[in-house]
Amino acid sequence: MEHTLSKSFKILENAHIDQPKGFTAGGIHAGLRKSKRDFGWLYSDVPANAAGVYTQNTFQAAPLDVTQQALKHSGQLQAVVVNSANANSYTGEQGYQDALEMQQLTAEKIGIDSSLVAVASTGVIGEMLPMDVIKGAIARIGESEAAADFEHAILTTDTKTKHIAVEVEINGKVITIAGAAKGSGMIHPNMATMLSFIATDANVETESLQQGLRQTTDQSFNRITVDGDSSTNDMVLILANGMQNNETLHPQHPEWHQFMEAWQFVSRELAKMIAKDGEGATKLVEVSIEGAKSEQEAAQMAKAVIGSSLVKTAIYGEDANWGRIISALGASGVAFDKQGLSLAIGSEQIIKEGQLLSFHEPNCVEELVKDTVHLFIGLTDGVEKATVWGCDLTYDYVQINASYRT
């Protein structure tokens, strides 16, 4: 069951991925794109316990293979190197060797073991990495020490960077958790063309870090959708370097829940930033369902609504066509008591326990013109709930993706 955040943490203003102790980040324009930054790195002063989750697309890109192997070696990472513009996906054995070379050259440049380097790529699928450009970029690692440069370098069709940091007190130590992400299109639950990197100076047991990452991902990055497509390169990594020297965190630790609340908040906020920045999007859409038999079914139904092109286009058109929401619920594959269904668009209730109300449509339109549109769905089948996020579907989405490579 989902927890309500107690806000036992502090949100840091204008903070970046390098906010936790011992982390630095940077990015440069290497030449993979015409003018924008396109190569970045994240570095910890000491090896960090690490965990990762990856796309469920069966065509996993070469950098994911290399990163997963690195994590299997010791459960630690010390550096992450990322390029945009080229996904190094569906590039065969040569692509795999190129990803390995990226890892090895980065390790040599920094002076660490190659097993401590994660590799990530994002961009066009099916094109070989221009390794001469990549080699030149790796030679320039350290040229920038601005985390904002890293956050720009990982973007593709995004219109803005996505970053956040919070502080939470654990064992009398002030722990920082920070994150940066990219993602705009090819976004669908079960990860999507998104990369997210989370850094913390907390000391966290490796197995617990992996467990926590799966939990937070399930309730954040796996609950967003833009267009129903999952990419080949999606990855979320967390590095915990332990430089605040707190007692080792694990689920039995008395303050584990406070740590997880803060971590979950960081992940959810990054996920919402991705959904709001969906290609061509004008609105963030939040769908909340409560009263379901299980959290899994609640999430499944909410995803069906947020993923419906008809619902998304109606929201873009600010058309209170609630029948599209009902249709999406019925097509979700979840059985529920239709007589117990309630539906509201923002503060305007349309259906209450199976009965259509004489609602005021202009009030619905007032809700639909807002930057964030809230859809509330109530059931009477149980006590579980879930919330998912997405965006509207616009003309610009078609334009952006019709000319993605040009």
DOZATOR-789789 format. One record per residue (C-alpha): residue in three letters; x, y, z. Coordinates in steps of 0.1 Angstrom, whole numbers, plus 5000, padded with zeros to 4 digits. Example, Ala and Ser with C-alpha at 12.3 -4.5 7.8 and 13.67 -1.06 7.14 Angstrom:
2
ala512349555078/ser513749895071/
// end
This chain:
406
met500050005000/glu501350354992/his502550575020/thr501550935025/leu504751145026/ser505351305060/lys507751565046/ser510351475072/phe512851615048/lys513951955034/ile513752044997/leu516852224986/glu516352524962/asn518152524929/ala520152214939/his521751974914/ile523051624912/asp526351714928/gln524751834960/pro525651524981/lys529051524997/gly531751384975/phe530051404941/thr531051614911/ala529551634876/gly530151804843/gly529251814807/ile530551944774/his529651984737/ala531651704721/gly530251724686/leu527551454686/arg525051734682/lys525352054663/ser525652294692/lys524252154725/arg526051974752/asp526051604744/phe528551434768/gly528551424805/trp529951254836/leu529151204873/tyr531951114897/ser532151014933/asp535351074953/val535150714967/pro533550394953/ala529750404960/asn527350124967/ala525150124936/ala521949974922/gly520249994888/val516949914871/tyr516649894833/thr514149894805/gln511949584800/asn512249624762/thr513849304750/phe516149504727/gln518449634754/ala521149874742/ala524849794746/pro525450044774/leu522949864796/asp524749534791/val528049694801/thr526549874831/gln524849564844/gln528049374842/ala529849644861/leu527349634889/lys527549254891/his531249274897/ser531149444931/gly527849624935/gln529749944934/leu530250234910/gln532450544911/ala531650714878/val528950734852/val529650854817/val526750954794/asn526351064758/ser523251194740/ala522251204703/asn523250834697/ala521650544716/asn524250284706/ser521350044704/tyr520849764679/thr524449804669/gly525549444673/glu528949334686/gln530649654674/gly528249854695/tyr529049644725/gln532749674720/asp532350054717/ala530450074750/leu533249864766/glu535850104752/met533850404765/gln534050234799/gln537750154797/leu538850494785/thr536850674811/ala538350454838/glu541850524825/lys541150904823/ile539850914859/gly542250654873/ile539850394886/asp539050034878/ser536749994847/ser534349784867/leu533450104886/val532250284855/ala528650284843/val527950374807/ala524650534794/ser523650654760/thr520450804746/gly519350914711/val518850764677/ile518650384675/gly520650184650/glu523550414643/met527150334653/leu528850554678/pro531350794663/met534150674685/asp536550944674/val534151194689/ile533650984720/lys537350944726/gly537851314723/ala535051374748/ile536451134773/ala539851314771/arg538051624782/ile536451474814/gly537051724842/glu536952024818/ser533552124833/glu532652094870/ala529152234867/ala526451984874/ala524052194852/asp526252104823/phe525751734830/glu522051784833/his521951954799/ala524251704782/ile521951404788/leu518951574771/thr517451474737/thr514051634728/asp513651764764/thr512852134767/lys514352174801/thr516652004826/lys515251794854/his516951794888/ile516151804925/ala517751754959/val516551704995/glu518051675029/val516951435056/glu518451375091/ile519551015098/asn521350925131/gly521951295136/lys523651325102/val522251545074/ile521951315045/thr521451455009/ile519651274981/ala519851434947/gly518751334912/ala518851434876/ala516951284847/lys516151314810/gly513051204792/ser510451364769/gly509151104744/met509050724741/ile507850734777/his505650454790/pro505350264823/asn508049994827/met510550264821/ala510750474791/thr513250674770/met514550814801/leu517750814821/ser517750894858/phe520750924881/ile520450954918/ala523251034942/thr523351024980/asp526051065006/ala524250815028/asn525750485038/val523250215025/glu523649845024/thr523949734987/glu521149474988/ser518849725005/leu519749984979/gln518649754951/gln515449664970/gly514750034976/leu515350134940/arg512849874927/gln510250004952/thr510750374944/thr510950304906/asp507650104908/gln505950404924/ser507550674902/phe509250614869/asn507050314862/arg503950524867/ile504450784839/thr503550774803/val503751014774/asp503150804743/gly502950434751/asp506450344737/ser509250204759/ser512750264747/thr515850034745/asn518050254767/asp516050324798/met518050314830/val517850444866/leu521050424887/ile521650524923/leu525050574939/ala525450594977/asn528950684986/gly528450675024/met530550995030/gln528251115058/asn529350815078/asn525850735091/glu525050395105/thr524450155076/leu520850195064/his518749885057/pro514949805061/gln515349715098/his517050045106/pro514650265127/glu515050555103/trp514850355071/his511350485064/gln512450855067/phe515250785041/met512850605018/glu510250885020/ala512951135009/trp514250904982/gln510650834970/phe509951204968/val513051274947/ser512050994923/arg508451094920/glu509351464914/leu511751364886/ala509151134871/lys506551414871/met509051644855/ile509551394827/ala505751354822/lys505251734822/asp507951774796/gly506451524773/glu507151604736/gly504751874726/ala502851854759/thr501052154774/lys499651994806/leu500751754833/val497951504839/glu497551314872/val495251024875/ser494450904911/ile492450584918/glu491350474952/gly489150194965/ala490649924944/lys491249554954/ser495049594951/glu497549864944/gln498649674913/glu495049684899/ala494750054908/ala497950134890/gln496849924860/met493550104857/ala495150444861/lys497750364835/ala494950264811/val493450614815/ile496650814813/gly497750604783/ser494650654763/ser495250864732/leu491550964732/val491751084768/lys494951264762/thr493651444731/ala490451544749/ile492551694777/tyr494551884751/gly491352014735/glu490052104770/asp486951894762/ala485251734792/asn484551414773/trp484351194804/gly483050904783/arg486650854771/ile487750804807/ile485050544813/ser485950364781/ala489650344791/leu488750214826/gly486549944810/ala489449844787/ser492049824815/gly491549454820/val490549494856/ala487149384869/phe485449624892/asp482049704905/lys480549954880/gln477850064905/gly480650174929/leu482350404904/ser482950774911/leu484651014888/ala485751384891/ile487751614869/gly489451844894/ser486851964919/glu483951884896/gln482251554903/ile480651384873/ile479751034886/lys479050934922/glu478850564931/gly477550464896/gln475150764892/leu475751034866/leu475351374882/ser474051694867/phe477451844867/his478352194853/glu480552134822/pro482052484823/asn483452394857/cys485152094841/val486652314814/glu488052544841/glu489852244855/leu491052134820/val492652464812/lys495052434842/asp498752344838/thr498052034859/val494851844853/his493651604881/leu491451304874/phe490051134905/ile488450794902/gly486850624932/leu485950254935/thr484250054963/asp486149724957/gly488749764984/val491050015001/glu494150024978/lys495150324957/ala497650444931/thr498550764913/val500150794878/trp501251084857/gly501251174820/cys500551454797/asp498251564769/leu498751464732/thr499251754709/tyr499951844673/asp503451924682/tyr504051564694/val503451444658/gln505651724643/ile508551644667/asn508551274660/ala507851304623/ser511151484620/tyr513151334648/arg516251244627/thr516151564606/
// end
